[in-house]
Amino acid sequence: MKSLIARFSATALAVALTTHPCWAGRPLGTDDADTAAKGTCQIEVWRERAPDHRSTVFAPACSVAEGFELGMDFTRLTPNENTNPAMGMAVKWVPRAWQSSNGLGEWQGGLKLAGGYEQPQGDARHVANTSLLGLVTLTVSPALTLHANVGHLRDRDRRQNATLFNVALTLAPTDVLLLFAETQTNDRRALFGATVNAIGGRWWLIKGRLGFDITASRRVGSTEGTTWTAGLGWYGIAF
């Protein structure tokens, strides 16, 4: 049983590191320095197909004040390795005071604090990992944007730490199409997994409100194959 739980914990952490927990701005895994409009919510749901598992993620988030967002995500893995669905919670803060501009474009900074929770069957739910990320978004033009994250991850179950680095470039060739490429890595890849490169896109079924996206990602140096995701995002839900 312990070996099964350990394997699940490693898989769940890999999902948390290499997919899109806590409304990371689907279809990207790299988070953006932006929030929903005050008084609105968003719901993102996607299905992931990896070489060694399948997962379904449901991730709602709401902006309760200007530049301040609360989010959750629920992940069910298949096979589930005798554990209940994993859960994440996060707070994102994107203050207006952290805006600036120069010859490169418009800059925006932010912070995100997140925690991942697990509950093996028969045990209490506990915090499995925590992270704190600094977020930067550079808007070069209406069609071209760069996102970057750097921060600290604590795997509480294994009592290990890592520094995370994520960078993504997005291109919007039309009003209804978004394309992206990104890299997510860390400074302890032997423990926390290899660098992941991803590409993907979103098609706006209703511009700015309802989008469909597909992504493909691979671990550097891995022969496991490609991980695919497909999802929907619904935005601007007033409350």
C-alpha positions in Angstrom: 0.0 0.0 0.0 2.8 2.5 0.9 4.4 1.9 -2.5 1.1 2.5 -4.3 0.6 5.8 -2.4 4.2 6.8 -3.0 3.8 6.2 -6.8 0.5 8.1 -6.8 2.2 11.1 -5.0 5.0 11.2 -7.5 2.5 11.1 -10.4 0.2 13.7 -8.9 3.2 16.0 -8.3 4.3 15.5 -11.9 0.8 16.5 -13.0 1.0 19.6 -10.8 4.3 20.6 -12.2 3.8 19.9 -15.8 0.1 20.6 -16.5 -2.2 23.5 -15.5 -3.2 23.6 -11.9 -5.1 26.4 -10.4 -6.3 28.3 -13.4 -2.9 28.9 -14.9 -4.5 30.5 -17.9 -5.5 27.6 -20.2 -4.1 26.4 -22.4 -0.8 27.4 -20.9 0.9 25.8 -17.9 2.9 29.0 -17.4 0.8 31.4 -15.3 -0.1 34.9 -16.5 0.1 38.1 -14.5 -3.6 38.8 -14.9 -6.9 38.1 -13.1 -10.6 37.9 -14.0 -12.6 41.1 -13.8 -13.8 41.9 -10.4 -17.1 40.2 -9.6 -16.7 37.5 -12.2 -15.7 33.8 -12.2 -14.3 31.4 -14.7 -14.5 27.6 -15.1 -11.8 25.5 -16.9 -12.0 21.8 -17.4 -9.7 19.6 -19.4 -8.8 15.9 -20.0 -5.2 14.8 -20.1 -3.9 11.7 -21.8 -0.3 10.9 -20.8 1.6 7.7 -21.7 1.2 6.3 -18.1 -2.0 7.8 -16.9 -5.2 9.8 -17.7 -6.5 12.7 -15.7 -9.5 15.0 -15.6 -9.2 18.4 -14.1 -12.0 20.8 -13.0 -10.7 24.3 -12.1 -13.0 27.2 -11.1 -11.7 30.7 -10.0 -13.3 34.0 -9.0 -12.1 37.5 -8.6 -13.3 38.9 -5.3 -11.5 42.2 -5.6 -9.6 44.2 -8.2 -6.4 42.3 -9.0 -7.2 39.5 -6.5 -8.3 36.0 -7.5 -9.1 32.8 -5.6 -9.0 29.5 -7.3 -9.3 25.7 -6.8 -8.7 22.6 -8.9 -9.8 19.0 -8.6 -7.8 16.3 -10.3 -8.9 12.6 -10.8 -6.2 10.3 -12.0 -6.7 7.0 -13.8 -5.5 4.6 -12.4 -6.2 6.3 -9.1 -3.7 4.1 -7.0 -6.1 3.9 -4.0 -6.4 7.6 -3.4 -9.2 10.2 -3.6 -9.0 13.0 -6.1 -6.3 15.5 -5.5 -7.2 19.1 -4.9 -5.4 22.4 -5.2 -6.1 25.9 -3.8 -4.4 29.2 -4.8 -4.4 32.9 -4.4 -3.3 35.2 -7.2 -2.5 38.9 -6.6 -1.8 41.3 -9.5 -1.6 44.9 -8.3 -1.9 47.8 -10.6 1.1 49.3 -8.9 3.2 46.6 -10.5 2.6 47.9 -14.0 5.2 49.6 -16.2 6.1 50.2 -19.8 9.2 50.7 -21.8 10.5 50.2 -25.4 9.7 46.5 -25.2 6.0 46.9 -24.3 3.7 46.8 -21.3 4.9 44.9 -18.2 2.7 43.5 -15.4 3.9 41.7 -12.3 2.1 39.5 -9.8 2.3 36.7 -7.1 0.6 33.4 -6.7 0.6 31.2 -3.6 -0.7 27.7 -4.1 -1.1 24.4 -2.2 -1.8 20.9 -3.3 -3.8 18.5 -1.2 -4.1 14.7 -1.3 -6.1 12.1 0.6 -5.1 8.5 0.4 -8.1 6.2 1.1 -8.3 5.7 4.9 -6.2 8.7 5.7 -6.9 12.4 6.4 -6.5 15.0 3.6 -3.2 16.7 3.9 -1.1 19.4 2.2 1.3 17.5 -0.2 3.0 20.5 -1.7 3.1 24.3 -1.6 4.5 26.9 -4.0 5.1 30.6 -4.3 5.5 32.0 -7.8 6.5 35.5 -9.1 4.6 36.3 -12.3 5.6 38.6 -15.1 3.7 39.3 -18.3 5.1 41.4 -21.1 2.6 42.5 -23.8 4.7 43.3 -26.8 1.7 44.0 -29.0 -2.0 42.9 -29.1 -0.9 39.8 -30.9 2.3 38.9 -29.1 2.8 38.3 -25.3 5.5 36.8 -23.2 4.8 35.2 -19.7 7.5 34.1 -17.2 7.3 32.6 -13.7 10.0 31.9 -11.1 9.4 30.6 -7.7 9.8 28.0 -4.9 8.2 24.6 -4.6 8.1 22.5 -1.4 7.2 18.8 -1.7 6.1 18.3 1.9 5.6 14.6 1.6 9.2 14.0 0.5 10.6 17.1 2.4 12.3 18.3 -0.8 12.5 21.8 -2.3 13.0 23.1 -5.9 13.1 26.4 -7.8 10.6 26.5 -10.7 11.2 28.3 -14.0 8.4 28.7 -16.6 8.4 30.8 -19.8 5.7 31.0 -22.6 5.3 32.9 -25.8 1.7 33.4 -27.2 0.7 34.6 -30.6 -2.8 35.6 -31.7 -2.8 35.7 -35.5 -6.6 36.3 -35.5 -9.1 37.5 -33.0 -10.4 34.0 -32.4 -7.1 32.0 -32.4 -4.3 31.8 -29.9 -1.1 29.8 -30.4 1.6 29.2 -27.8 4.9 27.5 -27.1 6.4 27.1 -23.6 9.0 25.5 -21.4 8.6 24.5 -17.7 11.6 23.3 -15.7 13.2 23.2 -12.3 16.7 23.1 -10.7 16.3 19.6 -9.3 15.2 17.6 -12.3 16.4 14.3 -10.9 13.8 14.6 -8.1 11.0 16.7 -9.6 11.0 15.6 -13.3 12.7 16.7 -16.5 12.1 19.9 -18.4 8.7 19.9 -20.3 8.2 21.6 -23.7 4.7 22.2 -24.9 2.8 23.7 -27.8 -0.9 24.3 -28.3 -3.7 26.6 -29.2 -7.1 27.9 -28.3 -10.1 28.5 -30.6 -12.6 31.0 -29.2 -16.1 29.6 -29.8 -17.4 32.8 -28.3 -14.7 35.5 -28.3 -13.4 36.1 -24.8 -16.1 33.9 -23.2 -15.9 30.3 -24.3 -12.8 28.7 -25.7 -11.7 25.2 -26.8 -8.0 24.3 -26.6 -5.6 21.5 -27.4 -2.0 21.0 -26.2 0.8 18.6 -26.7 3.9 18.3 -24.4 6.9 16.1 -24.0 9.6 15.7 -21.4 13.1 16.4 -22.6 15.2 13.2 -22.9 12.1 11.0 -22.4 11.0 8.2 -24.7 7.6 8.0 -23.0 5.8 9.8 -25.8 3.6 12.8 -26.0 1.0 14.0 -23.4 -2.1 15.5 -24.9 -4.8 17.7 -23.3 -8.1 19.0 -24.6 -10.3 21.4 -22.7 -12.9 24.1 -22.4 -12.8 27.5 -20.7 -15.8 29.6 -19.8 -15.1 33.2 -18.6 -16.8 36.3 -17.5 -19.4 34.6 -15.3 -20.9 37.3 -13.1 -21.7 36.7 -9.5 
